[in-house]
Amino acid sequence: MIHSFIWTDLSTFDTDAAKRFYRGCFFWHYGDLGDSYLICHADGHPSAGLYLMPERFQRMKMPSFWMPYIHVMDLNQTVQIAEQNGGKIEVRPEPAPGGGRIALVRDPAGAGFTCYEGDDPGGRDGSAIAGRLAWVELHVSDLSKVREFYQRAFGWEIRPAAASGRYEIFRSGQVIAGIQVTSNDIKGTKEYWGVYFAVDDLQSAVERVERGGGQIVAEQPVGSRPAVLAYDPFGAAFHVIETSSLRSSATVKSATVKWRAISGLLLIAFAILLEANWLWGVLFLLWVVPDLKSGSTHFLEHVERRRNPVVYWLIIVTWTSLSLYLLFG
């Protein structure tokens, strides 16, 4: 679909080391497209690109990075509109490996992406095949700085999602990507487009990332879907999201009955009516257990175990202590 995300590639300082790392993470196999550009295949399907960072990028002191591609009909026109609306053109339109043309653009807040004019390389088809590009999401601290830019450049419709601080991007009535508004205290000072690769089992993938020399930075769920932010050995950021959550999200019925939420409300009603402190203790336990499983909690603000372990455990210990006191005190 025009003006949607169709591809991603990695600009790295060491292609051999990157091939070993991502083969270990996603079981990729590689093919040479020419011009030293490698195609990464997952289960026989093209998934991403990998290439040695050009000298001009190295002179700009750019770090190793993953870059998402937006499919456009007229690259010259898109670049012109982007500039007119506050975007910065890092790389002017030029031939792309394997055909077509590309341009590297930064939005007014600094998040980078590639515009691509040409045949769809087939890197993203909506499937949940492990190792393939499954999702793309903008992580930004102030949506007002970029909303109009994307609306004018690509005709996107940006709507609030169910989760606080999240938005969904619609194109021709379909959800094509997401936006997560996050303070710099949580995400750092950089605004960026995150690329998400599907895996069959998130915990196993986390272990493979760390075993290969990468780093798990934070747990960053996409709405209700568990996902993590990782760095490869050269500092390139990417996300990993579980395929089971992708499949289930595609089949959720709009009228699903939330029995756990209803049960919790009934417990609160009984605790008030019966003046039963032990029921409050049960409720505190019910809040603590999911937070222990997910590695994140919420007390006036979002707190993650990996990023803020001291505060996270203080909150967990507090809720647990209150629960034990109310149950047995």
Rosetta silent file (secondary structure, phi, psi, omega in degrees, C-alpha in Angstrom):
SEQUENCE: MIHSFIWTDLSTFDTDAAKRFYRGCFFWHYGDLGDSYLICHADGHPSAGLYLMPERFQRMKMPSFWMPYIHVMDLNQTVQIAEQNGGKIEVRPEPAPGGGRIALVRDPAGAGFTCYEGDDPGGRDGSAIAGRLAWVELHVSDLSKVREFYQRAFGWEIRPAAASGRYEIFRSGQVIAGIQVTSNDIKGTKEYWGVYFAVDDLQSAVERVERGGGQIVAEQPVGSRPAVLAYDPFGAAFHVIETSSLRSSATVKSATVKWRAISGLLLIAFAILLEANWLWGVLFLLWVVPDLKSGSTHFLEHVERRRNPVVYWLIIVTWTSLSLYLLFG
SCORE:     score description
SCORE:     0.000 S_00000001
   1 L     0.000  133.285  177.949    0.000    0.000    0.000 S_00000001
   2 L   -63.068  141.113  179.860    1.298    3.453   -0.920 S_00000001
   3 L    67.740   28.225  172.119    2.333    5.597    2.066 S_00000001
   4 L  -126.478  169.744 -176.970    2.676    2.583    4.365 S_00000001
   5 E   -84.506  128.298 -175.045    5.736    0.764    5.764 S_00000001
   6 E  -126.466  -10.736 -171.805    7.000   -2.051    3.558 S_00000001
   7 E  -160.270  165.312  171.743   10.666   -2.668    4.408 S_00000001
   8 E  -152.805  152.065  174.490   13.522   -2.047    6.824 S_00000001
   9 E  -145.925  163.044 -176.036   17.278   -2.337    6.659 S_00000001
  10 E  -112.240  126.406  171.146   20.312   -2.143    8.908 S_00000001
  11 E   -99.242  116.103 -171.304   23.295    0.123    8.320 S_00000001
  12 E  -130.901  162.322 -179.908   26.169   -1.454   10.259 S_00000001
  13 L   -87.739  -16.934 -176.419   29.924   -1.122   10.738 S_00000001
  14 L  -145.218   98.729 -174.931   30.615   -4.863   10.427 S_00000001
  15 H   -67.530  -35.859 -179.324   28.391   -6.901    8.115 S_00000001
  16 H   -65.285  -44.645  179.082   29.968  -10.256    9.023 S_00000001
  17 H   -66.594  -38.371  178.896   29.428   -9.730   12.751 S_00000001
  18 H   -65.151  -40.218  178.123   25.893   -8.438   12.122 S_00000001
  19 H   -60.173  -43.449  179.993   25.075  -11.520   10.029 S_00000001
  20 H   -64.456  -44.022 -177.004   26.200  -13.816   12.847 S_00000001
  21 H   -63.341  -49.900 -175.404   24.254  -11.881   15.483 S_00000001
  22 H   -76.046  -24.552  171.053   20.949  -11.737   13.597 S_00000001
  23 H   -64.048  -39.951  177.294   21.257  -15.317   12.380 S_00000001
  24 H   -68.073  -34.243 -178.376   21.420  -16.273   16.044 S_00000001
  25 H   -77.070  -48.619 -169.693   18.469  -14.016   16.927 S_00000001
  26 H  -120.417    4.289  179.443   16.073  -14.691   14.044 S_00000001
  27 L    60.140   36.102 -179.537   17.632  -17.676   12.210 S_00000001
  28 L   -71.764  150.030  166.628   18.045  -15.546    9.089 S_00000001
  29 E  -116.460  156.088 -169.093   19.721  -16.691    5.885 S_00000001
  30 E  -123.960  144.593  174.114   21.297  -14.164    3.554 S_00000001
  31 E  -130.829  147.156 -177.477   21.365  -13.441   -0.157 S_00000001
  32 E   -93.612  119.155  179.388   23.427  -10.837   -1.999 S_00000001
  33 E   -85.438  -11.123 -173.364   21.356   -8.315   -3.957 S_00000001
  34 E   103.233  162.456 -177.400   24.446   -6.602   -5.362 S_00000001
  35 L    56.921   31.646  178.845   26.184   -3.354   -4.398 S_00000001
  36 L    60.286   27.619  178.539   27.131   -5.109   -1.111 S_00000001
  37 E  -106.858  122.239 -177.099   23.470   -5.111   -0.051 S_00000001
  38 E  -101.525  141.309  173.435   22.299   -8.310    1.639 S_00000001
  39 E   -99.806  128.072  179.386   18.720   -9.578    1.844 S_00000001
  40 E   -94.470  125.613 -177.802   17.822  -11.283    5.125 S_00000001
  41 E  -110.166  133.006  174.411   15.416  -14.214    4.701 S_00000001
  42 E  -115.308  117.888 -179.125   13.170  -15.645    7.423 S_00000001
  43 L    52.779   38.966  178.021   11.689  -19.058    6.626 S_00000001
  44 L    83.335   -1.552 -178.085   12.385  -18.400    2.939 S_00000001
  45 E  -106.747  138.516  175.638   10.699  -14.974    2.938 S_00000001
  46 E   -62.230  132.184 -174.130   12.522  -11.628    2.465 S_00000001
  47 E  -121.096  -38.483 -174.983   12.511   -9.879    5.823 S_00000001
  48 E  -165.191  173.639  175.533   15.044   -7.041    5.856 S_00000001
  49 E  -115.350  159.223  179.967   18.203   -5.619    4.314 S_00000001
  50 E  -145.721  130.408 -179.223   21.728   -5.365    5.689 S_00000001
  51 E  -152.063  159.105  177.803   24.607   -3.275    4.362 S_00000001
  52 E   -73.057  131.330 -177.928   27.911   -1.677    5.357 S_00000001
  53 L   -58.209  125.423  179.714   27.425    1.886    6.516 S_00000001
  54 L   -61.075  152.970 -178.381   28.507    4.272    3.709 S_00000001
  55 H   -59.007  -34.591 -178.854   31.510    6.496    4.360 S_00000001
  56 H   -64.758  -35.378  176.152   29.352    9.641    4.171 S_00000001
  57 H   -69.359  -38.749  179.362   27.253    8.344    7.088 S_00000001
  58 H   -65.579  -37.290  176.902   30.411    7.467    8.991 S_00000001
  59 H   -65.348  -29.496  176.907   31.753   10.990    8.404 S_00000001
  60 L   -79.089   -0.820 -179.325   28.466   12.305    9.856 S_00000001
  61 L    59.700   36.927  176.639   29.274   10.114   12.909 S_00000001
  62 L   -75.921  138.933  175.674   25.971    8.304   12.568 S_00000001
  63 L   -75.857  167.551  171.986   25.602    5.228   14.799 S_00000001
  64 L   -61.221  139.055 -172.652   24.594    1.845   13.430 S_00000001
  65 E  -152.304  149.709  168.163   20.835    1.986   12.852 S_00000001
  66 E   -93.007  138.256 -176.295   17.702    0.218   11.655 S_00000001
  67 E  -130.256  123.616  175.941   15.649    2.282    9.199 S_00000001
  68 E   -81.927  152.366 -178.776   12.000    1.699    8.164 S_00000001
  69 E  -111.602  133.645  174.021   10.886    2.346    4.555 S_00000001
  70 E  -106.979  126.125 -178.786    7.706    4.158    3.513 S_00000001
  71 E   -76.899  125.658  179.624    6.424    3.299    0.031 S_00000001
  72 L  -127.058  156.439  179.058    5.707    6.417   -2.073 S_00000001
  73 L   -84.412  -42.780 -176.837    4.440    6.968   -5.612 S_00000001
  74 L  -127.987  101.368 -174.696    6.442   10.128   -6.418 S_00000001
  75 H   -64.767  -43.191 -178.828    9.694   10.438   -4.473 S_00000001
  76 H   -60.949  -43.067  179.721   10.570   13.930   -5.683 S_00000001
  77 H   -66.202  -41.704  179.363    7.159   15.269   -4.702 S_00000001
  78 H   -61.377  -44.559  178.632    7.299   13.553   -1.288 S_00000001
  79 H   -61.542  -41.668  179.114   10.716   15.041   -0.548 S_00000001
  80 H   -62.438  -45.809  179.379    9.478   18.488   -1.558 S_00000001
  81 H   -63.855  -40.877  179.510    6.412   18.250    0.704 S_00000001
  82 H   -60.100  -44.951  179.355    8.565   16.974    3.586 S_00000001
  83 H   -64.787  -40.917 -178.794   10.910   19.960    3.281 S_00000001
  84 H   -65.233  -21.240 -177.204    8.052   22.425    3.039 S_00000001
  85 L  -111.209   25.430  172.194    6.629   21.074    6.307 S_00000001
  86 L    94.310    4.164  177.229    9.768   21.164    8.419 S_00000001
  87 L   -78.263  159.669  177.473   11.424   17.882    7.464 S_00000001
  88 E  -116.320  131.139 -179.172   15.155   17.532    6.860 S_00000001
  89 E   -96.039  106.055 -179.764   16.497   15.600    3.857 S_00000001
  90 E   -76.591  -39.493  177.963   19.594   13.698    4.956 S_00000001
  91 E  -132.799  121.131  179.567   20.046   11.908    1.614 S_00000001
  92 E   -68.241  159.973 -179.148   18.557   13.288   -1.602 S_00000001
  93 E   -50.332  131.656 -179.094   16.771   10.918   -4.029 S_00000001
  94 E  -151.936  164.664  179.498   19.180    8.353   -5.424 S_00000001
  95 E   -62.024  144.769  177.678   19.076    4.824   -6.920 S_00000001
  96 L  -102.104  150.566  175.016   18.283    1.999   -4.481 S_00000001
  97 L   -57.536  131.593  179.145   19.980   -1.419   -4.475 S_00000001
  98 L    83.552   -0.103  179.058   17.978   -3.770   -6.668 S_00000001
  99 L   115.735  164.326 -177.464   16.047   -0.959   -8.360 S_00000001
 100 L    81.668 -173.186  179.500   13.827    1.960   -7.477 S_00000001
 101 E  -136.781  153.618 -179.353   14.910    5.132   -5.681 S_00000001
 102 E  -134.395  159.613  170.653   15.280    6.161   -2.056 S_00000001
 103 E  -147.307  139.391  179.149   15.663    9.298    0.057 S_00000001
 104 E   -97.555  124.754 -173.446   16.467    9.528    3.770 S_00000001
 105 E  -125.386  146.588  170.592   14.213   11.988    5.626 S_00000001
 106 E  -118.822  135.372  178.536   13.968   13.253    9.210 S_00000001
 107 L   -74.409  174.112 -176.443   10.722   14.615   10.587 S_00000001
 108 L   -59.483  -20.352  178.344   10.664   17.978   12.461 S_00000001
 109 L   -92.336  -10.311  177.011   11.425   16.193   15.756 S_00000001
 110 L   108.080   -2.574  178.872   14.399   14.289   14.284 S_00000001
 111 L   -73.423  130.574 -175.370   13.010   10.774   13.736 S_00000001
 112 E   -99.064  150.464  175.217   14.471    9.285   10.551 S_00000001
 113 E  -157.002  163.674  178.592   12.891    7.100    7.866 S_00000001
 114 E  -108.908  132.168  171.117   13.488    6.190    4.226 S_00000001
 115 E   -94.186  134.023 -174.626   11.068    7.029    1.414 S_00000001
 116 E  -128.280  128.296  175.270   11.118    4.422   -1.337 S_00000001
 117 E  -113.406  118.650 -178.515    9.800    4.644   -4.894 S_00000001
 118 L   154.982 -169.786  179.691    9.705    1.334   -6.737 S_00000001
 119 L   -70.489  142.031  178.787    8.364   -2.222   -6.604 S_00000001
 120 L   -64.164  120.722 -179.282    7.360   -3.532   -3.176 S_00000001
 121 L   -73.645   -8.906  174.901   10.203   -5.838   -1.992 S_00000001
 122 L    80.364   26.944 -178.232    7.703   -7.886    0.052 S_00000001
 123 L   -78.909  -17.042 -178.695    9.286   -7.490    3.465 S_00000001
 124 L  -142.177  117.030 -177.372    5.993   -6.987    5.266 S_00000001
 125 L  -126.508   13.624  179.184    2.766   -8.728    4.291 S_00000001
 126 L    85.995   -3.100  179.146    0.802   -8.738    7.543 S_00000001
 127 L   -79.105  167.229  179.316    1.776  -12.306    8.433 S_00000001
 128 L  -111.106   37.285  179.937    3.151  -13.292   11.826 S_00000001
 129 L   -71.079  129.710 -178.993    6.080  -15.358   10.513 S_00000001
 130 L   -58.323  136.200  178.576    8.943  -15.379   13.005 S_00000001
 131 L    92.793   -6.045 -178.628   11.879  -13.222   11.935 S_00000001
 132 L  -101.265  160.920  176.427    9.869  -10.888    9.714 S_00000001
 133 E   -64.588  120.413 -174.051    9.000   -7.227   10.131 S_00000001
 134 E  -110.259  -25.229 -173.023    5.777   -7.254   12.149 S_00000001
 135 E  -163.591  156.101  175.056    5.199   -3.665   13.238 S_00000001
 136 E  -136.539  135.926 -176.609    6.571   -0.112   13.092 S_00000001
 137 E  -144.782  134.862  177.165    6.034    2.510   15.784 S_00000001
 138 E   -85.829  126.476  175.821    7.118    6.110   16.286 S_00000001
 139 E  -106.411  114.030 -170.655    8.479    6.885   19.752 S_00000001
 140 E  -142.550  150.269 -178.443    8.159   10.606   20.341 S_00000001
 141 L   -90.605  -22.311 -178.193    7.932   12.959   23.308 S_00000001
 142 L  -144.581  102.033 -177.139    5.571   15.520   21.731 S_00000001
 143 H   -63.474  -30.631 -177.130    3.150   14.408   19.025 S_00000001
 144 H   -61.694  -22.404 -179.817    2.120   17.988   18.227 S_00000001
 145 H   -73.379  -22.034 -172.833    5.570   18.606   16.703 S_00000001
 146 L  -126.798  -10.816 -175.508    5.096   15.975   13.979 S_00000001
 147 H   -56.129  -51.201 -177.357    1.369   15.273   13.574 S_00000001
 148 H   -65.721  -35.196  178.487    0.804   17.859   10.839 S_00000001
 149 H   -57.612  -50.641 -177.282    4.036   16.867    9.089 S_00000001
 150 H   -71.745  -32.556  177.361    2.922   13.251    8.606 S_00000001
 151 H   -64.024  -42.686 -177.669   -0.625   14.209    7.730 S_00000001
 152 H   -77.911  -37.538 -176.661    0.562   16.472    4.924 S_00000001
 153 H   -74.448  -35.755 -172.614    3.427   14.319    3.664 S_00000001
 154 H  -128.244   -0.701  179.968    1.572   10.977    3.595 S_00000001
 155 L    68.674   25.999 -178.212   -2.118   11.699    4.192 S_00000001
 156 L   -74.566  147.729  170.673   -2.089    9.700    7.425 S_00000001
 157 E  -108.245  122.956 -175.888   -4.961    9.783    9.902 S_00000001
 158 E  -108.669  117.461 -177.079   -3.741    9.622   13.493 S_00000001
 159 E  -120.711  146.127  175.446   -6.262    8.394   16.073 S_00000001
 160 E   -62.407  140.865  175.336   -5.933    7.788   19.840 S_00000001
 161 L   -96.000  178.515 -176.632   -5.591    4.105   20.786 S_00000001
 162 L   -66.980  -40.195 -177.741   -7.048    2.409   23.853 S_00000001
 163 L   -76.308  143.651 -179.988   -3.809    2.604   25.874 S_00000001
 164 L   -61.644  132.774  177.646   -2.824    5.947   27.355 S_00000001
 165 L    82.237   -0.023 -179.680   -0.241    7.800   25.267 S_00000001
 166 E  -108.876  148.159  178.705   -0.639    5.523   22.246 S_00000001
 167 E  -135.891  154.239  176.058   -2.001    6.384   18.814 S_00000001
 168 E  -115.371  143.273 -179.228   -2.696    4.382   15.675 S_00000001
 169 E  -103.006  124.354 -179.279   -1.893    5.522   12.146 S_00000001
 170 E  -110.839  141.160  173.392   -4.532    4.813    9.511 S_00000001
 171 E  -138.713  121.659 -177.979   -4.125    4.840    5.750 S_00000001
 172 L    54.539   38.854  176.297   -7.099    4.030    3.487 S_00000001
 173 L    81.089    0.851 -179.055   -8.994    2.754    6.521 S_00000001
 174 E  -113.023  143.999  174.688   -6.251    0.321    7.628 S_00000001
 175 E   -76.852  122.338 -176.370   -3.955    0.530   10.642 S_00000001
 176 E  -113.662  -17.872 -177.915   -0.413    0.664    9.278 S_00000001
 177 E  -169.569  178.977 -179.820    1.696    1.724   12.282 S_00000001
 178 E  -132.642  169.058  175.353    1.573    3.189   15.769 S_00000001
 179 E  -133.372  131.128  176.146    2.811    6.130   17.790 S_00000001
 180 E  -116.627  115.052  176.662    3.917    5.967   21.413 S_00000001
 181 E   -88.025  115.530 -174.280    4.175    9.309   23.223 S_00000001
 182 L  -135.812  139.450  178.965    6.791    8.822   25.938 S_00000001
 183 L   -66.961  155.298  179.058    8.702   11.274   28.102 S_00000001
 184 H   -63.079  -24.113  178.091   12.439   11.636   27.541 S_00000001
 185 H   -61.746  -29.434 -178.037   12.986   10.254   31.058 S_00000001
 186 H   -94.218  -48.809 -172.331   11.818    6.880   29.770 S_00000001
 187 H   -95.854   -7.582 -173.145   12.878    6.748   26.108 S_00000001
 188 L    90.787 -179.843 -173.578   15.919    9.047   26.125 S_00000001
 189 L   -83.110  -13.679 -176.430   16.319   12.281   24.181 S_00000001
 190 L   -84.631  138.931  169.678   16.085   10.761   20.686 S_00000001
 191 L   -95.204  136.311 -173.941   12.838   10.583   18.711 S_00000001
 192 E  -155.829  155.239  170.409   12.824    7.459   16.546 S_00000001
 193 E   -91.146  120.652  178.792   10.871    4.983   14.446 S_00000001
 194 E   -94.538  135.426  176.122   11.121    1.555   16.046 S_00000001
 195 E  -102.772  137.783 -174.083   11.045   -1.605   13.913 S_00000001
 196 E  -118.214  123.561  177.464    9.509   -4.752   15.466 S_00000001
 197 E  -104.194  137.895 -179.241   10.474   -8.294   14.432 S_00000001
 198 E   -77.372  143.321  172.284    8.208  -11.253   15.204 S_00000001
 199 E  -137.321  155.427 -179.820    9.451  -14.213   17.267 S_00000001
 200 L   -72.958  -34.714 -178.205    7.705  -17.412   18.364 S_00000001
 201 L  -140.323  117.842 -173.041    8.721  -17.056   22.012 S_00000001
 202 H   -64.649  -44.367 -177.550    9.746  -13.708   23.504 S_00000001
 203 H   -63.977  -40.815  178.102   11.764  -15.056   26.428 S_00000001
 204 H   -63.981  -38.807  178.531   13.773  -17.386   24.187 S_00000001
 205 H   -65.614  -39.421  176.794   14.458  -14.481   21.819 S_00000001
 206 H   -59.139  -43.377  179.245   15.646  -12.330   24.738 S_00000001
 207 H   -64.390  -38.278  179.465   18.094  -15.065   25.696 S_00000001
 208 H   -67.682  -39.438  177.941   19.369  -15.302   22.103 S_00000001
 209 H   -59.842  -48.407 -177.281   19.893  -11.523   21.937 S_00000001
 210 H   -69.833  -37.253  178.929   21.929  -11.513   25.145 S_00000001
 211 H   -65.202  -30.790 -179.483   23.829  -14.665   24.230 S_00000001
 212 L   -84.806    1.964  179.079   24.863  -13.058   20.936 S_00000001
 213 L    99.162    4.018  176.581   26.309   -9.983   22.642 S_00000001
 214 L   -85.852 -177.474 -176.776   23.227   -7.761   22.377 S_00000001
 215 E  -136.471  134.351  172.285   21.443   -5.960   25.192 S_00000001
 216 E   -89.413  118.595 -173.532   17.811   -5.877   26.312 S_00000001
 217 E   -90.787  -43.888 -175.614   17.127   -2.247   27.166 S_00000001
 218 E  -163.241  156.065  169.485   13.486   -2.192   28.244 S_00000001
 219 E   -87.752  117.960 -176.607   10.159   -3.939   28.097 S_00000001
 220 L  -128.875   81.312 -179.236    8.032   -1.811   25.750 S_00000001
 221 L   -63.110  149.470  174.643    4.658   -3.470   25.115 S_00000001
 222 E  -100.265   94.809 -172.090    2.605   -2.407   22.106 S_00000001
 223 L    64.067 -118.414  178.812   -0.747   -1.915   23.786 S_00000001
 224 L   -93.851   -0.196 -176.834   -1.472   -5.365   25.270 S_00000001
 225 E   -90.306  122.775 -179.537    1.173   -7.101   23.152 S_00000001
 226 L   -69.005  136.976  178.759    4.445   -7.906   24.985 S_00000001
 227 E  -155.917  158.007  177.527    7.584   -6.593   23.305 S_00000001
 228 E  -129.648  152.388  172.591   11.123   -5.569   24.239 S_00000001
 229 E   -96.974  130.212 -177.859   13.575   -2.957   23.008 S_00000001
 230 E  -129.190  157.903  170.171   17.019   -4.381   22.254 S_00000001
 231 E  -116.359  138.349  171.903   20.423   -3.170   21.046 S_00000001
 232 L   -80.561  177.042 -175.286   22.663   -5.252   18.815 S_00000001
 233 L   -61.141  -16.017  179.862   26.433   -5.376   19.581 S_00000001
 234 L  -104.533    8.811  174.873   26.965   -2.173   17.567 S_00000001
 235 L    90.224    5.132  177.760   24.215   -0.195   19.284 S_00000001
 236 L   -75.640  128.809 -176.598   21.496   -0.460   16.624 S_00000001
 237 E   -88.528  138.824  173.537   18.070   -0.450   18.288 S_00000001
 238 E  -151.605  162.565  179.285   15.313   -2.885   17.304 S_00000001
 239 E  -114.608  154.353  176.881   12.225   -4.384   18.944 S_00000001
 240 E  -125.538  131.774 -178.264   11.104   -7.983   19.335 S_00000001
 241 E  -133.912  143.239 -172.877    7.419   -8.921   19.603 S_00000001
 242 E   -79.088  137.123 -177.675    5.866  -12.354   20.095 S_00000001
 243 H   -65.831  -34.536 -178.445    3.959  -13.951   17.199 S_00000001
 244 H   -61.748  -36.725  179.149    1.290  -15.460   19.471 S_00000001
 245 H   -71.587  -31.278  177.837    0.275  -11.977   20.612 S_00000001
 246 H   -68.386  -42.638  179.972    0.145  -10.823   16.990 S_00000001
 247 H   -66.242  -42.905 -178.209   -2.140  -13.697   16.013 S_00000001
 248 H   -66.869  -35.089 -178.692   -4.412  -13.239   18.984 S_00000001
 249 H   -67.792  -25.476 -179.334   -4.704   -9.486   18.406 S_00000001
 250 H   -79.541  -14.059 -176.398   -5.921  -10.138   14.876 S_00000001
 251 L  -118.019   10.132  179.426   -8.760  -12.348   16.100 S_00000001
 252 L   -68.153  132.843  178.900   -9.972  -10.469   19.161 S_00000001
 253 L   -85.912  143.296 -175.519  -13.719   -9.917   19.078 S_00000001
 254 L   -65.313  -23.027 -175.382  -14.976   -6.418   19.731 S_00000001
 255 L  -105.681   27.575 -179.927  -17.524   -7.647   22.295 S_00000001
 256 L   -60.616  132.030  179.430  -15.149   -9.708   24.470 S_00000001
 257 L   -81.936  125.986 -178.774  -16.415   -9.858   28.064 S_00000001
 258 L   -89.576   80.392 -174.218  -13.746   -8.659   30.538 S_00000001
 259 H   -65.486  -36.949 -179.162  -14.451  -11.160   33.331 S_00000001
 260 H   -65.205  -41.310  178.544  -11.339  -10.315   35.361 S_00000001
 261 H   -65.249  -41.238  178.948  -12.187   -6.615   35.401 S_00000001
 262 H   -64.277  -41.589  179.199  -15.796   -7.388   36.366 S_00000001
 263 H   -62.715  -39.765  178.564  -14.626   -9.733   39.142 S_00000001
 264 H   -63.190  -41.728  177.806  -12.313   -7.034   40.471 S_00000001
 265 H   -64.052  -38.434  177.486  -15.153   -4.512   40.606 S_00000001
 266 H   -65.462  -38.720  177.366  -17.317   -7.032   42.465 S_00000001
 267 H   -61.357  -41.732  178.030  -14.519   -7.613   44.984 S_00000001
 268 H   -62.057  -44.049 -179.999  -14.301   -3.875   45.631 S_00000001
 269 H   -61.255  -44.540  179.793  -18.075   -3.693   46.148 S_00000001
 270 H   -66.284  -39.254 -179.739  -18.023   -6.617   48.610 S_00000001
 271 H   -61.614  -38.377  179.377  -15.015   -5.188   50.463 S_00000001
 272 H   -72.587  -47.069 -175.999  -16.867   -1.905   51.025 S_00000001
 273 H   -66.588  -39.746 -176.043  -20.235   -3.439   51.904 S_00000001
 274 H   -93.931   -3.645 -175.980  -18.830   -6.104   54.243 S_00000001
 275 L    51.338   44.957 -176.670  -15.987   -3.940   55.600 S_00000001
 276 L  -101.745  101.828 -178.583  -13.720   -6.902   54.863 S_00000001
 277 H   -63.682  -31.121 -177.727  -10.078   -5.802   54.834 S_00000001
 278 H   -62.720  -27.557  176.641   -8.922   -9.219   53.667 S_00000001
 279 H   -67.456  -35.683  175.019  -10.663   -8.621   50.306 S_00000001
 280 H   -64.182  -36.124  176.712   -8.489   -5.528   49.795 S_00000001
 281 H   -61.514  -40.689  176.309   -5.499   -7.756   50.474 S_00000001
 282 H   -62.004  -42.573 -179.799   -6.642  -10.101   47.703 S_00000001
 283 H   -61.782  -43.672  178.006   -7.017   -7.145   45.340 S_00000001
 284 H   -59.673  -40.141  177.396   -3.473   -5.925   46.053 S_00000001
 285 H   -63.579  -41.217  179.141   -2.169   -9.416   45.261 S_00000001
 286 H   -63.160  -28.364  176.816   -4.135   -9.475   42.010 S_00000001
 287 H   -78.232  -35.134 -174.552   -2.424   -6.206   41.028 S_00000001
 288 H   -72.927  -42.809 -173.275    1.058   -7.394   41.993 S_00000001
 289 H   -57.936  -48.945  178.068    1.132  -10.757   40.174 S_00000001
 290 H   -62.375  -33.903  179.030    0.685   -9.380   36.589 S_00000001
 291 H   -66.976  -34.628  176.322    3.276   -6.680   37.312 S_00000001
 292 H   -67.449  -37.658  179.962    5.768   -9.344   38.335 S_00000001
 293 H   -70.540  -40.699 -174.869    5.103  -11.267   35.126 S_00000001
 294 H   -83.925  -21.790 -177.494    5.327   -8.242   32.809 S_00000001
 295 L    79.241   13.277  177.631    8.255   -6.517   34.507 S_00000001
 296 E  -142.863  153.386  178.662    6.438   -3.193   34.591 S_00000001
 297 E  -143.035  177.738 -179.191    4.046   -1.452   36.945 S_00000001
 298 E  -141.331  120.694  173.173    2.208    1.840   37.262 S_00000001
 299 L  -142.933   95.210 -173.285    2.096    4.182   40.230 S_00000001
 300 L    69.309  -24.711  175.243    1.329    7.738   39.093 S_00000001
 301 L  -156.232  165.164 -179.070    3.647    6.946   36.161 S_00000001
 302 E   -75.480  132.931  179.950    4.914    3.935   34.218 S_00000001
 303 E  -130.687  126.459 -178.611    7.860    2.154   35.884 S_00000001
 304 E  -107.527  141.980 -178.195    9.866   -0.656   34.235 S_00000001
 305 L   -63.207  -42.027 -176.508   11.923   -3.260   36.095 S_00000001
 306 L   -70.817  -34.716 -175.255   14.837   -3.170   33.654 S_00000001
 307 L   -90.293  -37.648 -178.516   15.108    0.624   33.517 S_00000001
 308 L  -130.723   67.165 -172.701   14.171    1.604   37.106 S_00000001
 309 H   -62.004  -37.764 -177.486   14.699   -1.552   39.204 S_00000001
 310 H   -65.134  -48.921 -179.599   14.878    0.196   42.614 S_00000001
 311 H   -65.433  -41.654  179.507   11.612    2.105   42.166 S_00000001
 312 H   -56.519  -51.239 -176.116    9.935   -0.927   40.575 S_00000001
 313 H   -70.596  -29.952  174.644   10.786   -3.230   43.496 S_00000001
 314 H   -62.060  -41.490  178.532    9.848   -0.572   46.074 S_00000001
 315 H   -66.797  -45.276 -179.563    6.365   -0.425   44.537 S_00000001
 316 H   -62.115  -45.161 -179.774    6.054   -4.217   44.346 S_00000001
 317 H   -64.524  -37.727  179.378    7.233   -4.674   47.952 S_00000001
 318 H   -62.759  -49.182 -179.831    4.843   -1.944   49.110 S_00000001
 319 H   -63.431  -40.868 -179.394    1.808   -3.560   47.456 S_00000001
 320 H   -65.483  -42.496  178.945    2.828   -7.015   48.689 S_00000001
 321 H   -63.381  -43.023  177.240    3.345   -5.780   52.250 S_00000001
 322 H   -61.190  -40.056  179.388   -0.037   -4.044   52.249 S_00000001
 323 H   -62.636  -46.387 -179.308   -1.634   -7.233   50.969 S_00000001
 324 H   -65.727  -38.199  179.478   -0.055   -9.393   53.690 S_00000001
 325 H   -63.488  -44.754 -178.051   -0.980   -6.872   56.373 S_00000001
 326 H   -71.162  -29.664  179.724   -4.617   -6.757   55.261 S_00000001
 327 H   -79.036  -38.201 -170.609   -4.823  -10.535   54.931 S_00000001
 328 H  -125.379   -4.730 -176.544   -3.108  -11.525   58.172 S_00000001
 329 L   -74.595    0.000    0.000   -2.646   -8.351   60.248 S_00000001
